[in-house]
Amino acid sequence: MEDKTIKLTEYGASEAQKPTSGLSLARVIATSHQQYTIVTEQGQFTAQVAGRLINFANGPEDFPTVGDWVEVRLPNNSADAATIERLNDRTTVFLRKAAGRRSAAQLVAANVDWLLLCMALDANFNVRRLERYLAIAAASGARSAIVLTKADKTSQLAEQLSTVAEVSGGADVIVCDATNENGMAELTAFMQPRLTYAFLGSSGVGKTTLINHLLGKQSLATAAVRATDDHGRHTTTARQLVKLPNGSLVIDTPGMRELGLLEANLDSTFSDITELAKKCRFNDCTHQQEPGCAVQQAVADGQLSEARLASYRQLQDEQANNQLRGKERENAKIERMFGGKKQMKAFLKEVRRKRK
């Protein structure tokens, strides 16, 4: 146990947050393979989830993640683990589809005030990937800002900023150069005490380097990117929340080579397309071959790029497919609870008969 003078208000707690009698309020500041580190007013502890929470969990979203507020039973011996008894309601939650073909949700961070969407200005610059991040971030409930890293690696900054502005939807855009003495000034001024910021981005964009600069020391491990394509390795493997010298709280997350859509707000991210779609002749227009399609007309007039429309369609299809597979998986789970599809139908039939 350490730091016995911790004030949870410095970790973002409000005065209204009161734990259940006999329990202590805590915030999850690190997770790795269902192992947790929490911070309480009595100090930091390792923690485990109570068995009853595990038994009633329906999926990964019912387990704690970094940034969560929980109520815990503290151990008598400081060498023992605390027990997480309650998971408090989340104000915001950022999740993605688990990597691979499965459509399960994977929690990334919770109770985040700002999602800082990081993209490098080197060969890894990809505005279509940024659209994906913006769509998922819009569904989280948190505010979003775009952080463009490695400004020293580009000779086309003006053009890149213009391209980002076309898809940003009015989000703040912050440019960083960690090699320049004043290259972090804009980001430093943006971050405020007691607010939680999650850095999100693909491997090699420099998230951990930014956090180390903000910390003023090399606390988190970093690794070089490949010279061939400017992609990085997964240096960060566990999510963690750290407090900066200025009082801001930041969450470093593993680099995401795959950020699958499960819940996304495409209407917000592609508001230009959704506004155009209102002028289409048919309400169910797919914006492909239909007559009177205002979206296709905007492409023909040069008002909307074909690449942006293609990105919109791709993300729409991906989200629909993932949600469908998720529903199929949930239905299969329910069927197993009844011992099979036939037994489930028989039970539901009996319930309807009794209601009559």
C-alpha positions in Angstrom: 0.0 0.0 0.0 1.3 3.5 -0.8 0.3 7.2 -0.9 -1.9 7.2 2.2 -2.9 10.9 1.6 -4.7 10.2 -1.7 -7.8 12.4 -2.4 -10.2 10.8 -4.8 -11.4 14.2 -6.0 -8.0 14.5 -7.6 -8.8 11.3 -9.6 -12.1 12.8 -10.9 -14.5 11.8 -8.1 -17.4 14.1 -7.4 -18.5 15.1 -3.9 -21.8 13.3 -4.5 -20.1 9.9 -4.9 -20.7 8.0 -1.7 -20.0 4.3 -1.3 -22.3 1.7 0.3 -21.9 1.3 4.0 -19.0 -1.0 4.8 -17.4 -0.5 1.4 -14.8 2.0 0.0 -15.0 4.0 -3.2 -12.2 3.3 -5.6 -11.1 4.0 -9.2 -9.6 1.3 -11.4 -6.3 2.7 -12.6 -4.8 -0.4 -14.4 -6.0 -3.7 -15.8 -4.3 -6.6 -17.3 -5.8 -10.1 -17.9 -8.6 -9.5 -15.3 -6.1 -8.3 -12.7 -6.8 -4.8 -11.4 -5.0 -2.0 -9.6 -7.3 0.4 -7.8 -6.8 3.7 -6.0 -8.7 4.5 -2.8 -8.4 7.2 -0.1 -6.5 4.5 1.9 -3.9 4.0 -0.9 -3.4 1.7 -3.9 -4.3 -1.9 -3.9 -4.4 -4.9 -6.2 -8.0 -6.1 -6.6 -10.1 -9.0 -7.7 -13.8 -9.2 -8.7 -16.2 -10.7 -6.2 -17.5 -14.1 -7.2 -21.1 -13.0 -7.3 -20.3 -10.3 -9.9 -18.6 -12.9 -12.0 -21.7 -15.2 -11.7 -24.1 -12.5 -12.8 -22.0 -11.0 -15.6 -23.5 -11.3 -19.1 -20.4 -10.2 -21.0 -17.1 -8.3 -20.9 -19.0 -5.0 -20.4 -20.1 -6.2 -16.9 -16.5 -6.3 -15.7 -14.4 -3.3 -14.6 -12.1 -1.5 -17.0 -9.7 1.3 -16.6 -11.4 4.5 -15.4 -14.3 2.7 -13.7 -15.6 3.7 -10.3 -16.1 0.7 -8.1 -17.0 -0.1 -4.5 -14.5 -2.4 -2.8 -14.0 -4.3 0.4 -10.5 -3.5 1.6 -8.3 -6.3 3.1 -7.2 -6.4 6.7 -3.7 -7.1 5.5 -2.2 -4.6 3.1 -0.5 -7.4 1.3 -3.8 -9.0 0.3 -6.0 -8.0 -2.6 -9.1 -5.9 -2.2 -12.5 -7.3 -3.5 -14.6 -5.4 -6.0 -18.1 -5.7 -4.8 -20.0 -3.2 -7.0 -19.4 -1.6 -10.4 -20.9 1.9 -10.4 -22.8 3.4 -13.3 -20.6 4.8 -16.1 -21.0 8.3 -17.4 -19.2 7.3 -20.7 -17.8 4.1 -22.0 -15.5 3.4 -25.0 -15.7 -0.1 -26.5 -14.8 -1.8 -29.7 -15.5 -5.1 -31.3 -13.1 -7.8 -30.1 -10.3 -8.5 -32.6 -10.9 -11.4 -35.0 -14.2 -12.8 -36.3 -16.0 -12.7 -33.0 -18.5 -9.9 -32.4 -18.1 -9.6 -28.7 -17.6 -6.2 -27.1 -14.2 -5.3 -25.7 -14.0 -2.5 -23.2 -11.3 0.0 -23.6 -11.9 2.7 -21.0 -14.8 4.2 -18.9 -15.7 7.5 -17.4 -13.6 9.4 -19.9 -14.2 13.1 -20.4 -12.1 13.4 -23.6 -11.1 10.9 -26.2 -7.9 12.1 -27.8 -7.8 10.4 -31.3 -4.2 10.2 -32.3 -2.9 10.0 -35.8 0.6 10.4 -37.0 1.5 12.9 -39.8 4.1 10.4 -41.3 3.4 7.6 -43.8 0.8 6.2 -41.2 -1.5 9.2 -42.0 -4.9 7.8 -43.0 -8.0 9.9 -43.0 -10.3 6.9 -43.5 -9.0 5.4 -40.3 -9.7 8.7 -38.6 -13.3 8.5 -39.7 -13.6 5.1 -38.1 -12.2 6.4 -34.8 -14.6 9.5 -34.9 -17.6 7.2 -35.5 -16.9 5.0 -32.5 -15.9 7.9 -30.3 -19.2 9.7 -31.0 -21.1 6.7 -29.5 -19.1 6.7 -26.3 -20.6 9.8 -24.8 -17.2 11.5 -24.3 -16.0 14.5 -26.2 -13.4 14.0 -28.9 -10.4 15.9 -30.1 -7.9 14.9 -32.8 -4.3 14.9 -31.9 -1.9 14.9 -34.9 1.5 13.6 -33.9 5.0 13.6 -35.5 4.7 17.0 -37.1 8.4 16.8 -37.7 7.8 14.0 -40.2 5.7 15.8 -42.7 6.3 18.5 -45.4 2.6 18.7 -46.2 1.1 19.9 -43.0 -1.2 22.4 -44.6 -2.7 19.8 -46.9 -3.1 17.3 -44.2 -4.8 19.8 -41.9 -7.2 20.6 -44.7 -8.0 16.9 -45.2 -8.6 16.4 -41.5 -10.9 19.5 -41.3 -13.1 17.9 -44.0 -14.0 15.0 -41.7 -13.5 16.3 -38.2 -17.0 17.5 -37.8 -15.8 20.5 -35.8 -13.7 18.6 -33.3 -10.6 20.3 -31.9 -7.4 19.5 -33.9 -4.1 19.6 -32.0 -0.7 19.3 -33.7 2.2 17.9 -31.7 5.9 17.6 -32.3 7.6 15.7 -29.4 11.1 16.6 -30.8 10.5 20.3 -30.5 10.8 22.1 -27.2 7.6 23.9 -27.8 5.9 21.2 -29.8 3.7 20.0 -26.9 2.5 23.4 -25.8 -0.9 23.2 -27.6 -1.7 19.8 -26.1 -0.5 20.8 -22.6 -2.7 23.9 -22.6 -5.7 21.8 -23.7 -5.6 19.4 -20.8 -7.3 20.4 -17.5 -7.0 19.1 -13.9 -9.2 16.3 -12.7 -10.5 15.6 -16.2 -9.8 12.1 -17.7 -8.3 11.9 -21.2 -7.9 8.6 -23.1 -5.3 8.5 -25.8 -6.4 6.2 -28.7 -4.7 5.4 -31.9 -3.0 2.7 -33.9 0.5 1.3 -33.1 3.3 3.6 -33.7 1.4 7.0 -33.6 3.3 8.0 -30.5 0.6 8.0 -27.8 3.0 6.8 -25.1 5.7 9.3 -26.2 3.2 12.1 -25.7 2.3 10.9 -22.3 5.9 10.6 -21.2 6.5 14.2 -22.3 3.4 15.3 -20.4 4.7 13.4 -17.3 8.1 15.0 -17.7 9.8 11.6 -17.4 10.3 8.4 -19.3 7.8 6.4 -17.2 6.1 4.3 -19.9 7.9 2.1 -22.4 8.1 3.0 -26.0 9.5 1.3 -29.1 10.7 2.3 -32.6 8.4 2.1 -35.6 9.2 0.1 -38.8 11.1 2.3 -41.3 9.2 0.6 -44.2 5.7 1.8 -43.3 5.9 3.8 -40.0 3.8 1.2 -38.2 4.7 0.3 -34.7 4.7 -2.7 -32.4 2.3 -3.1 -29.5 4.6 -1.6 -26.8 1.7 -0.8 -24.5 0.0 -4.1 -23.6 -2.0 -3.1 -20.5 -4.3 -0.1 -20.0 -3.4 2.2 -17.2 -4.5 5.6 -15.8 -1.8 8.0 -14.6 -2.0 11.5 -13.1 0.0 14.3 -14.7 1.9 17.0 -12.9 -0.9 19.5 -13.9 -3.6 17.3 -12.3 -5.0 15.9 -15.6 -5.7 12.2 -15.7 -4.7 10.2 -18.8 -5.3 6.7 -20.0 -2.7 5.0 -22.2 -4.2 2.2 -24.3 -2.6 -0.5 -26.5 -2.2 0.4 -30.1 -5.1 -0.9 -32.2 -4.3 -2.4 -35.5 -8.0 -3.4 -35.7 -10.8 -1.2 -34.4 -14.0 -3.0 -35.2 -17.4 -1.3 -35.2 -19.9 -2.6 -32.7 -21.5 0.7 -31.5 -20.8 3.8 -33.6 -22.5 7.0 -34.4 -22.3 7.2 -38.1 -24.9 9.9 -38.4 -22.9 12.3 -36.3 -19.5 11.5 -38.0 -21.0 11.6 -41.5 -23.4 14.4 -40.9 -22.7 15.8 -44.4 -24.0 12.6 -45.9 -27.0 12.3 -43.6 -28.0 15.8 -44.4 -27.7 15.2 -48.1 -29.7 11.9 -47.8 -32.7 13.9 -46.5 -33.0 15.3 -50.0 -33.1 11.9 -51.7 -36.3 11.0 -53.6 -36.7 7.7 -51.7 -36.5 7.4 -47.9 -34.7 4.0 -48.1 -32.2 5.2 -50.7 -28.9 3.3 -50.6 -27.1 6.1 -52.5 -26.0 3.7 -55.3 -28.2 3.5 -58.4 -31.5 5.1 -57.3 -32.9 8.0 -59.4 -33.1 11.3 -57.5 -30.3 10.4 -55.1 -29.0 13.7 -53.7 -25.9 11.9 -52.3 -24.8 10.6 -55.7 -25.5 14.0 -57.2 -23.2 15.6 -54.6 -20.5 13.2 -55.7 -21.1 14.1 -59.4 -20.9 17.8 -58.5 -17.7 17.5 -56.6 -19.4 18.5 -53.3 -18.7 15.0 -51.8 -15.8 12.7 -52.4 -16.4 9.2 -53.7 -13.8 8.0 -51.1 -15.8 9.5 -48.2 -19.1 7.9 -49.4 -17.3 4.5 -49.8 -16.0 4.8 -46.3 -19.5 5.6 -45.0 -21.0 2.5 -46.8 -18.2 0.3 -45.5 -18.7 1.3 -41.9 -22.4 1.0 -42.2 -22.1 -2.6 -43.6 -19.5 -3.6 -41.0 -21.6 -2.3 -38.1 -24.7 -4.0 -39.3 -22.9 -7.3 -39.8 -21.2 -7.2 -36.4 -24.5 -6.4 -34.6 -26.3 -9.2 -36.4 -23.6 -11.7 -35.4 -23.9 -10.4 -31.9 -27.6 -11.0 -31.8 -27.2 -14.5 -33.2 -24.6 -15.2 -30.5 -27.0 -13.9 -27.8 -29.8 -16.0 -29.1 -27.6 -19.1 -29.1 -26.7 -18.3 -25.5 -30.3 -18.1 -24.5 -31.1 -21.4 -26.3 -28.4 -23.1 -24.3 -29.9 -21.9 -21.1 -33.1 -23.8 -21.9 -31.2 -26.9 -23.1 -31.8 -26.3 -26.8 -34.0 -24.4 -29.3 -36.8 -27.0 -29.1 -37.0 -26.7 -25.3 -36.9 -22.9 -25.4 -39.9 -22.8 -27.8 -41.8 -25.3 -25.7 -41.2 -23.1 -22.6 -42.3 -19.9 -24.3 -45.4 -21.7 -25.7 -46.3 -22.8 -22.2 -45.9 -19.2 -20.9 -48.2 -17.8 -23.6 -50.8 -20.5 -22.8 -50.8 -19.6 -19.1 -51.2 -15.9 -19.8 -54.4 -16.6 -21.8 
